């Protein structure tokens, strides 16, 4: 409905899209998690140089996000407690496979009145895949057709079930879907993965940037902007490239000291350009 008022100005009113309800639910449940954020800056000079060299040699651009997913998945596989999920009050389930959920922006709704919605896609066993395989999988997900009513790319659920879910009142979604899901670590991993990686899309920023997302995964990594800054290499000051990284871990499952080991492992993997160079494949402390 269009309207024009001299005191308010022109505006457009339209129905609230039901497909946004799962996103709102995720934010609501995420606020109940005891996530602790850690803001980091990671040296990615070696990786960026390797990616540019590959582009020059092959003419193909490899995904920086895909490489990050590989590094994160490898670090998690070496420190599996970081993506553990509580089972009841007395048990924690730690998985060997690292299923990483990424966010892919896709247009949903009718042409002209639709909007771009961040839709999750799960990269299964990311710790076992190469950077190239993850890159190809992400590109395929970005090009995959999205049917009306879908809220997750590659979901095995029937679209009509998803549509019913989005139309349910909030209390019913909590009772029938979210509460049973959070009570079952195996279903939670199957439906949502155990690690979430979100790229905040801050290209063009003048310097490093960070964001603190809200989510429901045991481990969440938010990727900010990349910037050039002075760094020390072999006791010499040099121009290096850094990326702002925010790591959120579930304080119900693990504490600061084990997380510090995970962060150091991730820092070594990223600093060595893991998966892109001949540097060591493990970074265990």
N, C-alpha and C positions, 0 to 999 in steps of 0.2 A: 504494500500500500504506500503510495507516494502522497506526500502532504507538503504544504507550503504555508508558513505562518510568518507574519512580519516580525514577531517577537522571538520565534524559535529558529526560523530558517528552514531550508529544505532538508528532508530526511526520507529514509526508506525503512519500512518495517516489514519483516518477513518472519516466517515460522522458525523456531529454534530447531536446528538439525539434530535428529535423534542420534545420528552416528557419533556425536561428540560425547555422549553419555559415558562410554568406556574410558575416554580420556579423563573426564571429570572424576570418575570412580578411582582411577589410578592415582590421581592427585590427592584425593580424600584419604585413601588407604595409605598412601605414601607418607602423609603427615603423621601417621601413627607409628611409623618405623623409627627405631632409634639409630638413625644414620648419623655418622660423624664425618664431616667433610675435611679433606686435606687438599690444600691448594699448592700445586707444584709447577715448576717450570722445567721442562725436559729439553735437553740438547738433542736436536734432530738433524744436525748439520750433515753427518755421515749419510743418514738415510735420504735426505733431500738431494744430496749430490748423486747418490746412487740412482735415485728415481729420474733425475735429469739426464744422467748418462744413459740410462736405459731408453729414455725417450729419444735421445740423439741417435742411438744405435739401431733401434727397431722402428722408430716412428710412432710407437704406441705409448700412451701415458698410463702408467700403473697408478692405481688408487692409493693415495696417502691414507685414507680411512681403512682400506683393506689391510695395509701394512700395520697400522695401529691395532686393529682387531687381532692380527696374528701375534703381535708382541704381548698384548694383554692376555690372550688365551694361553700363551706359553708360560707367562709368569703365574697365572692362576693354576695351571697344571702342575707347576713346581711347588706351589703353596696352596693346596686344595681347600684348606680351612677357610680361605678368604671368600669362597662362594658356598659355604655350608648353609643348610636350611634347617631350622628347628623342626623336630617332629614331636609334637606334644610338649610336655614340660621337662622331660628328662633325657631326650635324645637329640642328636644332631646328625644329619645325613650329609656326607661329603662325597661328591661325585667325581669320577675320573674324567669323564667327558665334559668339556667346557662348551656349553651352548650359549652363544652370544647373540643377544637381541640388538639389532641396529634400527635406526629410524629412517624411513624412506618417505620423502614428501610426495604425495600423490594427489591429483585432483579428483574430488568426489562430488557427487550431487549432479544436478542437471546443468547442462551448459548455460552459462550466463548467470546462474544463481548459485552455483556450487562454490566450493572453497577448497583450498589446499589443506589436507589433513596429514599430520605425521602418523604414518602407519608402521607398526613394527614388523620386522622380518627376522627370523631366527636362523643364524648360521650354526648348523649342528656340527659338533666335534671340531670346532675351529682350531683347537690345539693340534689336530692331526692333519690339517690342510696346509698347503703352501700359500704364500702370499698371492701368487698368480691365480690359484683356485678360488681363493676368497674374493679377489678382484672380479673374476668372471661371475661369481655367484651374485655379488652385489649389483653388477651391471644387468644381469638377467632379471633380478628383482625389480630394478628401476624401470624396466621395460615391460614387465608382466602386466597383463590386462587385469583391471580391478572391476569386479562386478558390482552393481548397485547393492548397497547394504553390507559390503565387506568392510571390516575394520582391521584386518591383519592380512598381509601379503603371504600367500602360500599356505593359508589355513586349510586344514582338512575338514573343518566344520561346514555343514550345509549352510548356505546363505540365509535360508529361511529361519534357521535357529538363531543366527546372529541378529537378524531383524527382530525376532521376538525378544531377545535379550535387550536390545537397545530401546525397545518400547516399554519394557517393564518399569514399574515405579522403583525408586531407589531402594526402598526397604526390601523389595522382592529380589532385586539383583543381589543385594548383600546376603540375603538368607539362602537363596538357591544356588548362587554361583560363587561369590567371593569368599564367604566363610568356609564352605567345603574345600575350595581351592587352596586357601592358606593352611588348612589342616592336613593337606596331603602333599609332602615335598616332591613326590614323584610326578603328580599331576601338574604341580606348579612348574617344574622343570620342563615337562612336555609342552605345556601351553605357552610358557613365557620365557624359557631359558633361565639361566642363573646369573648371567652377567649382562648388563645393559651398557651400550656405548652410544652416546649421543653427541653429534657434531653440531655445535651451536651456530655455525655459519657466520662467523664474525670476520669474514674476509674484508680487507680494506681498512681494518683498524690501524691506528697509528702505532700501537704498541701491543704488548701482551694483554690478554683479557681472559677472564675466568667467568664461569657461571656455576651456580649451585642448584642443580635440578631437584625435583621431587619425584620419587619413584618407589617401586615395591621390590626390586631385585636385591639380593644380598650384597651385590657389588655393582656400583654404578660409576661409570667414567664419563665425564663431560669434557669434550675437546674444545678449547677456545682458539684464539687466533695465533698465528705464527709471526714472530718478529725477529729482526736481527738486532743482536746486542753484543757488547764486548764480553768475551769469555777468556778463561785462562786455560791454555793447552801447553803442556810441557813447560810450565813456568813462563810462558809467553802470552801476551794479550793478543787476541785475534777476534775477528768478527765471526760470530756463531749465530746459528738459527735456533730459536727456542719456541716451543709450543706451550701454551698455558693448559694445564691439565688439572681437573678436579676429580679426586677419588673419594667416593662415599662408601663406607663399609658399615655393616650391621654390627653395632656394638653389643647386641644380644648374643652374637655368635663368636666374636673374637675381640681381642684387645689391641692396644696401641703397639706393643712390642712386636707381635707377629705381623701386624700390618706394615711396620717399618721394614721388616725383612722382605715382604712382598714389594714394597715401593723401591727398595734398593735393587731388587732383581729386575723390576720393570725398567728402572733407570739404566741399568747396564745393557739390557736388551735393546732399548731404544737408542742409547748412545752409540752402540756398535752397529746399528743398522741391521738388526737381526732379520734373517730371511732374505736380505738383499745383497749381503757381502759374504766373504769367507770367514767372518768373525766366528768365534765360538758359538755353538748352538745352545749352550746352557749358561745361565748366569746365577746359579745357586750360590748363596753366601758361603 
